[in-house]
Amino acid sequence: QVQLVESGGGLVQAGGSLRLTCAASTRTFSSYAMGWFRQAPGEEREYVAAISWGGGSTNYADSVKGRFTISRDNAKNTVYLQMNSLKPEDTAVYYCAASRTYSEIDYRRYPYWGQGTQVTVSS
């Protein structure tokens, strides 16, 4: 049982940066690998990044590699997605998700999800 709440989305110009935060309500946060996904209108939910239980391993979709960084702070029950050099094609609702296994790139393998936060990149 995990409750996840995303925050930090907004409107940003191309080339700008945003940091998304996912706050988890669970006593066993370090037992979960975490992932970020995104979904644009009319599109399938897309894998963005994943991080292992202690944060020692990360994985990124090719579309964001070199621009986005996933991290976690287990003492704060929080996972982050730092997004730099944003492009209009990054516009989507971004979701944080939790899984007992790592590394899953299929959204159907994540049983716990946040409500999403909108990221809009102009120009």
Solvent accessible surface area in square Angstrom, and as a share of the most:
residue,aa,sasa,rsa
1,Q,161,0.72
2,V,10,0.06
3,Q,114,0.51
4,L,10,0.05
5,V,87,0.50
6,E,6,0.02
7,S,57,0.37
8,G,39,0.37
9,G,30,0.29
10,G,31,0.29
11,L,133,0.66
12,V,24,0.14
13,Q,134,0.59
14,A,45,0.35
15,G,56,0.54
16,G,22,0.21
17,S,57,0.37
18,L,36,0.18
19,R,135,0.49
20,L,0,0.00
21,T,33,0.19
22,C,0,0.00
23,A,49,0.38
24,A,9,0.07
25,S,69,0.45
26,T,24,0.14
27,R,244,0.89
28,T,69,0.40
29,F,6,0.02
30,S,60,0.39
31,S,39,0.25
32,Y,7,0.03
33,A,1,0.01
34,M,1,0.00
35,G,0,0.00
36,W,0,0.00
37,F,1,0.01
38,R,15,0.05
39,Q,56,0.25
40,A,32,0.25
41,P,126,0.79
42,G,90,0.86
43,E,108,0.48
44,E,135,0.61
45,R,61,0.22
46,E,72,0.32
47,Y,25,0.09
48,V,1,0.00
49,A,0,0.00
50,A,1,0.00
51,I,3,0.01
52,S,9,0.06
53,W,101,0.35
54,G,65,0.63
55,G,28,0.27
56,G,76,0.73
57,S,52,0.34
58,T,60,0.35
59,N,62,0.32
60,Y,43,0.16
61,A,18,0.14
62,D,124,0.64
63,S,57,0.37
64,V,1,0.00
65,K,120,0.51
66,G,81,0.78
67,R,35,0.13
68,F,5,0.02
69,T,72,0.42
70,I,5,0.02
71,S,47,0.30
72,R,29,0.11
73,D,45,0.23
74,N,50,0.26
75,A,102,0.79
76,K,139,0.59
77,N,39,0.20
78,T,12,0.07
79,V,0,0.00
80,Y,36,0.14
81,L,0,0.00
82,Q,56,0.25
83,M,0,0.00
84,N,61,0.31
85,S,60,0.39
86,L,2,0.01
87,K,85,0.36
88,P,56,0.35
89,E,122,0.55
90,D,0,0.00
91,T,40,0.23
92,A,2,0.02
93,V,40,0.23
94,Y,0,0.00
95,Y,35,0.13
96,C,0,0.00
97,A,0,0.00
98,A,0,0.00
99,S,3,0.02
100,R,142,0.52
101,T,69,0.40
102,Y,58,0.22
103,S,50,0.32
104,E,36,0.16
105,I,110,0.56
106,D,43,0.22
107,Y,74,0.28
108,R,184,0.67
109,R,147,0.54
110,Y,8,0.03
111,P,85,0.53
112,Y,58,0.22
113,W,68,0.24
114,G,10,0.10
115,Q,110,0.49
116,G,11,0.11
117,T,18,0.11
118,Q,87,0.39
119,V,0,0.00
120,T,47,0.27
121,V,8,0.04
122,S,41,0.27
123,S,123,0.79
